[in-house]
Amino acid sequence: MASDRHKDFEAQIDRLAISLKRVLLSFAAQAVPMVTGREPAQPDLVLRSLGTIADRLGTLERIVTEVYEIIQGQRIEKEWYTTGELAEILGKSRFTIQERWCNDGRIECEKDPDSGKWRIPGHEVRRLRAGGGLLPRHRSG
C-alpha cells in the first residue's frame, strides 16, 4: 500500500539519520585525541562542533523529506483508476472500495463498459486523496 511505502521510506530516513549521527558523534569523540594525541583541551569546542554537526544533519533530514514530498507530488494523474489502485492510494482494502463504497454509491464511479469492473474517475480520486468525504448512500435496500 502507498501508506506502507511512505512509512517504510520514513523509517529508512530515520535509520539513516540515526546512523549518521552515531558515526559523526563517534568520529568527533575520537578525532581530537587522535589528532592531538591527548584528550581535548577545549571540551566546549568539541560540544559546539557536535552541535554544528547535529544542525547540519537536521538540515539534511529536512532536505531529504522535501525531496520525498516533491516526488510524491509528481504522481502521474490518470483519467480512470481501478478499485485496487484507489485502495492502495488511500490505504484501504479492495473490499471496502468495491463493496462498501462503489456498490453503495458512496463515491463517484461507474462500471467499465468493456470489463464490467468498477472504475473511478481521476477527479474523484484526487478529491478523496485530499480528504474529501464519502457521498451519502443513494442505493435503496
N, CA and C atoms as a LAMMPS dump frame, in Angstrom:
ITEM: TIMESTEP
0
ITEM: NUMBER OF ATOMS
423
ITEM: BOX BOUNDS ff ff ff
-5.0000000000000000e+02 5.0000000000000000e+02
-5.0000000000000000e+02 5.0000000000000000e+02
-5.0000000000000000e+02 5.0000000000000000e+02
ITEM: ATOMS id mol type element x y z
1 1 1 N 0.836 -1.185 0
2 1 2 C 0 0 0
3 1 3 C 0.877 1.243 0
4 2 1 N 0.308 2.319 -0.52
5 2 2 C 1.076 3.562 -0.617
6 2 3 C 1.495 4.05 0.766
7 3 1 N 0.595 3.969 1.731
8 3 2 C 0.938 4.456 3.066
9 3 3 C 2.029 3.601 3.699
10 4 1 N 2.041 2.295 3.402
11 4 2 C 3.101 1.427 3.913
12 4 3 C 4.439 1.807 3.297
13 5 1 N 4.44 2.125 1.992
14 5 2 C 5.686 2.541 1.347
15 5 3 C 6.17 3.85 1.944
16 6 1 N 5.24 4.755 2.241
17 6 2 C 5.609 6.033 2.845
18 6 3 C 6.217 5.801 4.227
19 7 1 N 5.606 4.937 5.014
20 7 2 C 6.133 4.63 6.348
21 7 3 C 7.495 3.962 6.251
22 8 1 N 7.661 3.052 5.271
23 8 2 C 8.961 2.401 5.079
24 8 3 C 10.019 3.429 4.728
25 9 1 N 9.686 4.373 3.847
26 9 2 C 10.64 5.416 3.457
27 9 3 C 11.021 6.259 4.66
28 10 1 N 10.016 6.674 5.44
29 10 2 C 10.303 7.472 6.639
30 10 3 C 11.169 6.702 7.625
31 11 1 N 10.904 5.429 7.794
32 11 2 C 11.706 4.605 8.706
33 11 3 C 13.145 4.496 8.209
34 12 1 N 13.319 4.361 6.9
35 12 2 C 14.672 4.303 6.347
36 12 3 C 15.4 5.628 6.555
37 13 1 N 14.711 6.737 6.37
38 13 2 C 15.313 8.056 6.592
39 13 3 C 15.709 8.192 8.065
40 14 1 N 14.827 7.778 8.965
41 14 2 C 15.141 7.843 10.4
42 14 3 C 16.374 6.996 10.733
43 15 1 N 16.431 5.784 10.187
44 15 2 C 17.591 4.918 10.436
45 15 3 C 18.862 5.544 9.877
46 16 1 N 18.759 6.15 8.693
47 16 2 C 19.913 6.812 8.093
48 16 3 C 20.39 7.959 8.975
49 17 1 N 19.459 8.79 9.432
50 17 2 C 19.829 9.925 10.283
51 17 3 C 20.473 9.449 11.58
52 18 1 N 19.92 8.433 12.197
53 18 2 C 20.486 7.899 13.446
54 18 3 C 21.882 7.342 13.201
55 19 1 N 22.029 6.607 12.109
56 19 2 C 23.348 6.049 11.788
57 19 3 C 24.363 7.14 11.548
58 20 1 N 23.971 8.16 10.788
59 20 2 C 24.896 9.265 10.523
60 20 3 C 25.285 9.982 11.815
61 21 1 N 24.321 10.207 12.667
62 21 2 C 24.62 10.876 13.939
63 21 3 C 25.594 10.047 14.769
64 22 1 N 25.351 8.738 14.841
65 22 2 C 26.243 7.87 15.614
66 22 3 C 27.666 7.908 15.063
67 23 1 N 27.776 7.791 13.745
68 23 2 C 29.104 7.798 13.129
69 23 3 C 29.804 9.117 13.39
70 24 1 N 29.083 10.22 13.175
71 24 2 C 29.704 11.527 13.358
72 24 3 C 30.051 11.803 14.817
73 25 1 N 29.188 11.41 15.723
74 25 2 C 29.496 11.602 17.138
75 25 3 C 30.694 10.756 17.553
76 26 1 N 30.732 9.535 17.063
77 26 2 C 31.863 8.669 17.369
78 26 3 C 33.148 9.243 16.783
79 27 1 N 33.067 9.698 15.549
80 27 2 C 34.238 10.287 14.911
81 27 3 C 34.697 11.529 15.663
82 28 1 N 33.745 12.399 16.002
83 28 2 C 34.106 13.634 16.703
84 28 3 C 34.73 13.326 18.058
85 29 1 N 34.21 12.326 18.748
86 29 2 C 34.751 11.975 20.068
87 29 3 C 36.165 11.421 19.963
88 30 1 N 36.467 10.753 18.855
89 30 2 C 37.788 10.157 18.678
90 30 3 C 38.759 11.076 17.943
91 31 1 N 38.253 12.015 17.177
92 31 2 C 39.107 12.824 16.305
93 31 3 C 40.088 13.687 17.079
94 32 1 N 39.619 14.379 18.105
95 32 2 C 40.507 15.297 18.835
96 32 3 C 41.648 14.534 19.483
97 33 1 N 41.392 13.446 20.227
98 33 2 C 42.525 12.72 20.809
99 33 3 C 43.446 12.129 19.74
100 34 1 N 42.887 11.67 18.621
101 34 2 C 43.712 11.075 17.58
102 34 3 C 44.63 12.124 16.953
103 35 1 N 44.115 13.308 16.729
104 35 2 C 44.904 14.363 16.084
105 35 3 C 45.912 14.952 17.058
106 36 1 N 45.504 15.205 18.255
107 36 2 C 46.37 15.887 19.221
108 36 3 C 47.196 14.939 20.067
109 37 1 N 46.773 13.682 20.13
110 37 2 C 47.491 12.733 20.97
111 37 3 C 47.109 12.862 22.434
112 38 1 N 46.1 13.649 22.738
113 38 2 C 45.651 13.816 24.131
114 38 3 C 44.157 14.122 24.128
115 39 1 N 43.618 14.09 25.305
116 39 2 C 42.194 14.411 25.426
117 39 3 C 41.969 15.869 25.038
118 40 1 N 40.78 16.211 24.581
119 40 2 C 40.533 17.582 24.16
120 40 3 C 40.769 18.577 25.289
121 41 1 N 41.507 19.619 24.964
122 41 2 C 41.771 20.663 25.952
123 41 3 C 40.579 21.603 26.057
124 42 1 N 39.764 21.619 25.011
125 42 2 C 38.618 22.533 24.983
126 42 3 C 37.339 21.738 24.733
127 43 1 N 36.798 21.131 25.76
128 43 2 C 35.59 20.334 25.565
129 43 3 C 34.433 21.159 25.017
130 44 1 N 34.396 22.466 25.347
131 44 2 C 33.319 23.308 24.825
132 44 3 C 33.381 23.393 23.304
133 45 1 N 34.595 23.437 22.754
134 45 2 C 34.762 23.494 21.308
135 45 3 C 34.245 22.208 20.672
136 46 1 N 34.538 21.082 21.307
137 46 2 C 34.052 19.804 20.799
138 46 3 C 32.526 19.779 20.836
139 47 1 N 31.939 20.245 21.925
140 47 2 C 30.481 20.264 22.031
141 47 3 C 29.857 21.181 20.991
142 48 1 N 30.479 22.347 20.75
143 48 2 C 29.96 23.255 19.716
144 48 3 C 30.044 22.593 18.337
145 49 1 N 31.155 21.884 18.106
146 49 2 C 31.316 21.182 16.832
147 49 3 C 30.243 20.115 16.669
148 50 1 N 29.974 19.397 17.743
149 50 2 C 28.921 18.379 17.693
150 50 3 C 27.561 19.021 17.434
151 51 1 N 27.326 20.184 18.035
152 51 2 C 26.071 20.905 17.79
153 51 3 C 25.946 21.311 16.332
154 52 1 N 27.053 21.763 15.751
155 52 2 C 27.054 22.132 14.338
156 52 3 C 26.763 20.918 13.468
157 53 1 N 27.378 19.801 13.798
158 53 2 C 27.145 18.569 13.043
159 53 3 C 25.676 18.163 13.155
160 54 1 N 25.116 18.236 14.353
161 54 2 C 23.7 17.876 14.549
162 54 3 C 22.798 18.805 13.742
163 55 1 N 23.128 20.106 13.727
164 55 2 C 22.337 21.054 12.932
165 55 3 C 22.383 20.706 11.449
166 56 1 N 23.572 20.357 10.974
167 56 2 C 23.716 20.015 9.563
168 56 3 C 22.952 18.737 9.232
169 57 1 N 22.97 17.778 10.145
170 57 2 C 22.2 16.557 9.936
171 57 3 C 20.708 16.856 9.899
172 58 1 N 20.268 17.766 10.758
173 58 2 C 18.858 18.174 10.738
174 58 3 C 18.487 18.806 9.416
175 59 1 N 19.373 19.634 8.89
176 59 2 C 19.144 20.258 7.585
177 59 3 C 19.067 19.193 6.499
178 60 1 N 19.982 18.237 6.546
179 60 2 C 19.981 17.145 5.576
180 60 3 C 18.671 16.367 5.638
181 61 1 N 18.212 16.092 6.83
182 61 2 C 16.962 15.352 7.002
183 61 3 C 15.779 16.136 6.426
184 62 1 N 15.749 17.449 6.659
185 62 2 C 14.671 18.274 6.097
186 62 3 C 14.711 18.275 4.574
187 63 1 N 15.906 18.352 4.004
188 63 2 C 16.038 18.362 2.551
189 63 3 C 15.555 17.038 1.956
190 64 1 N 15.955 15.923 2.567
191 64 2 C 15.515 14.617 2.074
192 64 3 C 13.991 14.505 2.161
193 65 1 N 13.418 14.996 3.229
194 65 2 C 11.959 14.975 3.375
195 65 3 C 11.301 15.827 2.299
196 66 1 N 11.848 17.01 2.031
197 66 2 C 11.292 17.875 0.983
198 66 3 C 11.373 17.207 -0.383
199 67 1 N 12.5 16.563 -0.666
200 67 2 C 12.648 15.863 -1.946
201 67 3 C 11.613 14.754 -2.05
202 68 1 N 11.421 14.009 -0.973
203 68 2 C 10.417 12.946 -0.974
204 68 3 C 9.025 13.518 -1.247
205 69 1 N 8.689 14.633 -0.615
206 69 2 C 7.374 15.24 -0.821
207 69 3 C 7.212 15.728 -2.259
208 70 1 N 8.278 16.242 -2.841
209 70 2 C 8.217 16.671 -4.239
210 70 3 C 7.966 15.467 -5.145
211 71 1 N 8.687 14.38 -4.878
212 71 2 C 8.499 13.169 -5.68
213 71 3 C 7.07 12.66 -5.539
214 72 1 N 6.554 12.654 -4.322
215 72 2 C 5.179 12.206 -4.092
216 72 3 C 4.18 13.096 -4.838
217 73 1 N 4.473 14.391 -4.925
218 73 2 C 3.575 15.327 -5.596
219 73 3 C 3.592 15.207 -7.104
220 74 1 N 4.572 14.49 -7.651
221 74 2 C 4.684 14.35 -9.087
222 74 3 C 4.069 13.052 -9.592
223 75 1 N 3.093 12.576 -8.893
224 75 2 C 2.418 11.367 -9.346
225 75 3 C 1.776 11.627 -10.701
226 76 1 N 1.777 10.62 -11.519
227 76 2 C 1.112 10.74 -12.812
228 76 3 C -0.375 10.564 -12.567
229 77 1 N -1.13 11.572 -12.949
230 77 2 C -2.573 11.505 -12.773
231 77 3 C -3.194 10.781 -13.965
232 78 1 N -4.101 9.894 -13.662
233 78 2 C -4.76 9.117 -14.694
234 78 3 C -6.204 9.579 -14.848
235 79 1 N -6.799 9.238 -15.971
236 79 2 C -8.198 9.576 -16.2
237 79 3 C -9.121 8.661 -15.393
238 80 1 N -8.762 7.376 -15.301
239 80 2 C -9.55 6.389 -14.566
240 80 3 C -8.642 5.547 -13.692
241 81 1 N -9.149 5.138 -12.523
242 81 2 C -8.428 4.281 -11.593
243 81 3 C -9.254 3.035 -11.311
244 82 1 N -8.574 1.928 -11.032
245 82 2 C -9.268 0.71 -10.618
246 82 3 C -9.542 0.792 -9.119
247 83 1 N -10.379 -0.109 -8.648
248 83 2 C -10.642 -0.147 -7.204
249 83 3 C -9.378 -0.537 -6.441
250 84 1 N -8.551 -1.39 -7.037
251 84 2 C -7.29 -1.779 -6.395
252 84 3 C -6.34 -0.603 -6.27
253 85 1 N -6.269 0.228 -7.311
254 85 2 C -5.397 1.408 -7.262
255 85 3 C -5.875 2.392 -6.204
256 86 1 N -7.196 2.618 -6.148
257 86 2 C -7.731 3.53 -5.134
258 86 3 C -7.49 2.97 -3.734
259 87 1 N -7.656 1.665 -3.576
260 87 2 C -7.406 1.041 -2.271
261 87 3 C -5.966 1.287 -1.84
262 88 1 N -5.016 1.143 -2.772
263 88 2 C -3.612 1.356 -2.436
264 88 3 C -3.346 2.817 -2.101
265 89 1 N -3.897 3.731 -2.873
266 89 2 C -3.681 5.158 -2.656
267 89 3 C -4.182 5.582 -1.281
268 90 1 N -5.355 5.079 -0.892
269 90 2 C -5.978 5.506 0.361
270 90 3 C -5.657 4.595 1.547
271 91 1 N -4.958 3.494 1.302
272 91 2 C -4.643 2.581 2.396
273 91 3 C -5.869 1.836 2.905
274 92 1 N -6.775 1.529 1.998
275 92 2 C -7.986 0.775 2.334
276 92 3 C -7.923 -0.588 1.661
277 93 1 N -8.837 -1.453 2.018
278 93 2 C -8.891 -2.751 1.347
279 93 3 C -9.689 -2.614 0.05
280 94 1 N -9.388 -3.49 -0.882
281 94 2 C -10.144 -3.508 -2.147
282 94 3 C -11.616 -3.806 -1.861
283 95 1 N -11.883 -4.668 -0.871
284 95 2 C -13.262 -4.994 -0.5
285 95 3 C -14.016 -3.723 -0.096
286 96 1 N -13.39 -2.891 0.734
287 96 2 C -14.039 -1.647 1.175
288 96 3 C -14.387 -0.773 -0.026
289 97 1 N -13.437 -0.625 -0.942
290 97 2 C -13.683 0.227 -2.101
291 97 3 C -14.807 -0.344 -2.949
292 98 1 N -14.749 -1.636 -3.264
293 98 2 C -15.739 -2.238 -4.151
294 98 3 C -17.111 -2.377 -3.5
295 99 1 N -17.126 -3.02 -2.35
296 99 2 C -18.413 -3.386 -1.743
297 99 3 C -19.063 -2.26 -0.955
298 100 1 N -18.264 -1.554 -0.194
299 100 2 C -18.845 -0.54 0.689
300 100 3 C -18.97 0.819 0.022
301 101 1 N -18.078 1.123 -0.897
302 101 2 C -18.096 2.456 -1.492
303 101 3 C -18.734 2.451 -2.875
304 102 1 N -18.256 1.588 -3.781
305 102 2 C -18.807 1.575 -5.14
306 102 3 C -20.228 1.021 -5.159
307 103 1 N -20.426 -0.175 -4.62
308 103 2 C -21.751 -0.794 -4.647
309 103 3 C -22.794 0.026 -3.901
310 104 1 N -22.38 0.734 -2.859
311 104 2 C -23.327 1.538 -2.075
312 104 3 C -23.428 2.973 -2.575
313 105 1 N -22.736 3.321 -3.655
314 105 2 C -22.823 4.664 -4.211
315 105 3 C -22.182 5.73 -3.34
316 106 1 N -21.181 5.358 -2.542
317 106 2 C -20.543 6.309 -1.628
318 106 3 C -19.461 7.153 -2.29
319 107 1 N -19.015 6.743 -3.514
320 107 2 C -18.054 7.527 -4.281
321 107 3 C -18.54 7.576 -5.721
322 108 1 N -18.051 8.558 -6.45
323 108 2 C -18.379 8.64 -7.866
324 108 3 C -17.594 7.552 -8.589
325 109 1 N -18.303 6.677 -9.313
326 109 2 C -17.671 5.587 -10.036
327 109 3 C -18.65 5.045 -11.063
328 110 1 N -18.141 4.223 -11.926
329 110 2 C -19.008 3.585 -12.921
330 110 3 C -18.395 2.261 -13.32
331 111 1 N -19.213 1.426 -13.933
332 111 2 C -18.725 0.143 -14.432
333 111 3 C -18.07 0.376 -15.792
334 112 1 N -16.896 -0.209 -15.97
335 112 2 C -16.198 -0.137 -17.247
336 112 3 C -17.026 -0.907 -18.275
337 113 1 N -17.358 -0.295 -19.403
338 113 2 C -18.205 -0.982 -20.385
339 113 3 C -17.553 -2.225 -20.991
340 114 1 N -16.234 -2.262 -21.025
341 114 2 C -15.541 -3.416 -21.608
342 114 3 C -15.376 -4.565 -20.623
343 115 1 N -14.961 -4.246 -19.392
344 115 2 C -14.65 -5.305 -18.424
345 115 3 C -15.769 -5.556 -17.42
346 116 1 N -16.653 -4.58 -17.231
347 116 2 C -17.711 -4.72 -16.234
348 116 3 C -17.236 -4.462 -14.814
349 117 1 N -15.971 -4.051 -14.657
350 117 2 C -15.422 -3.771 -13.334
351 117 3 C -15.595 -2.29 -13.012
352 118 1 N -15.62 -2.005 -11.703
353 118 2 C -15.728 -0.629 -11.267
354 118 3 C -14.495 0.159 -11.69
355 119 1 N -14.707 1.426 -12.054
356 119 2 C -13.612 2.35 -12.304
357 119 3 C -13.984 3.698 -11.713
358 120 1 N -12.968 4.4 -11.239
359 120 2 C -13.18 5.657 -10.524
360 120 3 C -12.494 6.761 -11.318
361 121 1 N -13.212 7.863 -11.606
362 121 2 C -12.591 8.953 -12.366
363 121 3 C -11.469 9.621 -11.573
364 122 1 N -10.481 10.126 -12.301
365 122 2 C -9.317 10.748 -11.68
366 122 3 C -9.662 11.877 -10.743
367 123 1 N -10.651 12.702 -11.118
368 123 2 C -11.017 13.829 -10.249
369 123 3 C -11.584 13.354 -8.917
370 124 1 N -12.258 12.203 -8.914
371 124 2 C -12.789 11.649 -7.659
372 124 3 C -11.651 11.121 -6.787
373 125 1 N -10.665 10.496 -7.411
374 125 2 C -9.5 10.01 -6.667
375 125 3 C -8.776 11.196 -6.027
376 126 1 N -8.586 12.281 -6.777
377 126 2 C -7.915 13.466 -6.231
378 126 3 C -8.723 14.061 -5.078
379 127 1 N -10.055 14.058 -5.207
380 127 2 C -10.918 14.584 -4.144
381 127 3 C -10.775 13.747 -2.871
382 128 1 N -10.806 12.439 -3.028
383 128 2 C -10.676 11.545 -1.876
384 128 3 C -9.29 11.636 -1.257
385 129 1 N -8.258 11.716 -2.096
386 129 2 C -6.884 11.837 -1.602
387 129 3 C -6.727 13.115 -0.787
388 130 1 N -7.427 14.163 -1.184
389 130 2 C -7.34 15.453 -0.487
390 130 3 C -8.176 15.471 0.788
391 131 1 N -8.832 14.366 1.101
392 131 2 C -9.594 14.296 2.346
393 131 3 C -11.09 14.447 2.172
394 132 1 N -11.547 14.451 0.927
395 132 2 C -12.994 14.555 0.685
396 132 3 C -13.728 13.355 1.263
397 133 1 N -14.902 13.605 1.798
398 133 2 C -15.667 12.554 2.442
399 133 3 C -16.47 11.716 1.47
400 134 1 N -17.055 10.668 2.011
401 134 2 C -17.907 9.795 1.208
402 134 3 C -19.242 10.478 0.934
403 135 1 N -19.844 10.121 -0.169
404 135 2 C -21.145 10.642 -0.542
405 135 3 C -22.214 9.935 0.292
406 136 1 N -23.369 10.591 0.465
407 136 2 C -24.453 9.904 1.187
408 136 3 C -24.923 8.693 0.355
409 137 1 N -25.387 7.687 1.047
410 137 2 C -25.879 6.485 0.348
411 137 3 C -27.056 6.875 -0.527
412 138 1 N -27.047 6.306 -1.754
413 138 2 C -28.198 6.554 -2.618
414 138 3 C -28.822 5.255 -3.122
415 139 1 N -28.234 4.138 -2.695
416 139 2 C -28.762 2.839 -3.104
417 139 3 C -29.914 2.471 -2.176
418 140 1 N -30.997 2.018 -2.708
419 140 2 C -32.116 1.604 -1.855
420 140 3 C -31.909 0.166 -1.411
421 141 1 N -32.485 -0.158 -0.304
422 141 2 C -32.412 -1.542 0.087
423 141 3 C -32.007 -1.715 1.462
